[in-house]
């Protein structure tokens, strides 16, 4: 995982899906960004190059409603139907997460 590649992917995906880059910050080993529609409706991306970790969350009015993250070396999903659950999964690509998030937002009439 390369932070420069992830940063470029975020920019390309934001442009492709007409999302705003709401926030971006990085260190030598980490990157955190928010892309979306407003401070109330966004996708948060956290990458840690040292830990080889890419965590993504769909946030609506301050609550994670869907997510994929890595804990204890393994990826798990927080499904839209019940975001407090941890369902084992593999890592998914950033663009695939954005597509699924947009589908969720469409399903609940927010997109």
Backbone torsions as a table, in degrees:
resi	resn	phi	psi	omega
1	UNK	NA	130.9	-178.3
2	UNK	-122.2	123.2	-176.7
3	UNK	-61.3	-35.8	178.8
4	UNK	-62.3	-43.4	178.5
5	UNK	-64.0	-40.6	179.4
6	UNK	-66.0	-43.0	178.4
7	UNK	-60.2	-43.9	177.8
8	UNK	-64.6	-40.3	178.7
9	UNK	-63.2	-40.4	178.5
10	UNK	-60.2	-47.0	179.5
11	UNK	-60.4	-44.9	-179.3
12	UNK	-66.0	-42.8	-179.5
13	UNK	-66.8	-42.2	178.5
14	UNK	-58.5	-45.0	179.6
15	UNK	-65.8	-46.2	-176.9
16	UNK	-60.6	-40.1	-176.4
17	UNK	-102.8	12.5	176.8
18	UNK	56.1	47.3	176.6
19	UNK	-103.8	150.9	177.1
20	UNK	-90.2	141.2	170.1
21	UNK	-82.3	104.8	-173.9
22	UNK	-87.2	-27.2	-176.4
23	UNK	-162.3	143.9	174.9
24	UNK	-155.5	134.5	177.4
25	UNK	-152.1	149.7	179.3
26	UNK	-152.8	158.9	170.8
27	UNK	-120.5	-166.7	177.4
28	UNK	-65.8	-27.8	-175.2
29	UNK	-121.5	-8.4	-177.2
30	UNK	-130.4	156.2	176.4
31	UNK	-141.8	136.6	172.8
32	UNK	-132.8	133.0	-179.1
33	UNK	-144.6	154.9	173.6
34	UNK	-129.6	126.4	175.2
35	UNK	-125.4	143.0	179.8
36	UNK	167.7	-144.8	-173.5
37	UNK	-109.6	-32.2	-178.6
38	UNK	-164.2	177.0	177.8
39	UNK	-68.4	-11.7	177.8
40	UNK	-96.4	-13.0	-173.1
41	UNK	-145.2	100.7	-175.5
42	UNK	-155.5	166.8	172.1
43	UNK	-108.6	126.1	177.9
44	UNK	-101.2	134.1	-179.5
45	UNK	-122.4	126.9	176.1
46	UNK	-125.1	124.9	177.8
47	UNK	-124.4	137.8	176.2
48	UNK	-127.8	107.0	-176.3
49	UNK	-64.4	-39.2	-178.2
50	UNK	-65.3	-39.2	-179.3
51	UNK	-91.5	-1.1	-176.3
52	UNK	51.6	57.2	-171.6
53	UNK	-129.8	133.6	175.0
54	UNK	-132.6	108.5	-179.3
55	UNK	-109.0	137.4	-176.9
56	UNK	-137.5	138.2	179.8
57	UNK	-138.6	139.9	169.3
58	UNK	-94.7	121.8	-175.2
59	UNK	-117.4	128.0	177.4
60	UNK	-125.8	121.8	-178.3
61	UNK	44.2	50.3	173.9
62	UNK	81.8	1.0	-178.7
63	UNK	-118.3	135.7	173.0
64	UNK	-72.5	123.7	178.5
65	UNK	-107.7	-11.1	177.6
66	UNK	-164.0	145.3	179.1
67	UNK	-167.3	161.6	172.5
68	UNK	-133.7	126.2	175.7
69	UNK	-150.0	171.2	-175.2
70	UNK	-113.6	128.0	177.9
71	UNK	-139.8	131.5	-179.8
72	UNK	63.4	26.1	178.1
73	UNK	87.1	-0.4	-178.0
74	UNK	-127.1	140.6	177.4
75	UNK	-81.7	145.0	174.1
76	UNK	-143.6	159.0	-178.5
77	UNK	-107.2	142.5	169.4
78	UNK	-106.5	96.4	-171.6
79	UNK	-68.1	151.2	179.9
80	UNK	-57.0	-37.9	-176.7
81	UNK	-64.4	-28.9	178.6
82	UNK	-158.9	85.5	-173.9
83	UNK	-63.3	-11.8	178.6
84	UNK	-80.8	-13.6	178.4
85	UNK	-74.2	157.1	173.8
86	UNK	-122.4	109.2	179.3
87	UNK	-112.1	122.4	-179.9
88	UNK	-55.1	136.6	179.0
89	UNK	-155.4	171.8	172.3
90	UNK	-94.7	172.0	175.7
91	UNK	-67.4	140.5	174.4
92	UNK	-115.8	158.4	-179.9
93	UNK	-70.1	150.4	-179.4
94	UNK	-56.0	-46.7	-178.0
95	UNK	-64.1	-38.1	177.5
96	UNK	-63.0	-38.1	177.3
97	UNK	-64.9	-43.0	179.0
98	UNK	-61.9	-44.8	179.1
99	UNK	-59.4	-47.5	179.9
100	UNK	-63.5	-39.1	178.3
101	UNK	-62.8	-43.2	178.4
102	UNK	-64.8	-36.1	176.1
103	UNK	-63.8	-41.0	176.8
104	UNK	-62.5	-45.9	179.9
105	UNK	-62.4	-36.8	176.7
106	UNK	-66.5	-41.4	-179.2
107	UNK	-60.6	-35.7	-178.9
108	UNK	-101.0	18.8	175.0
109	UNK	59.9	36.9	175.1
110	UNK	-110.4	0.2	179.1
111	UNK	-137.3	NA	NA
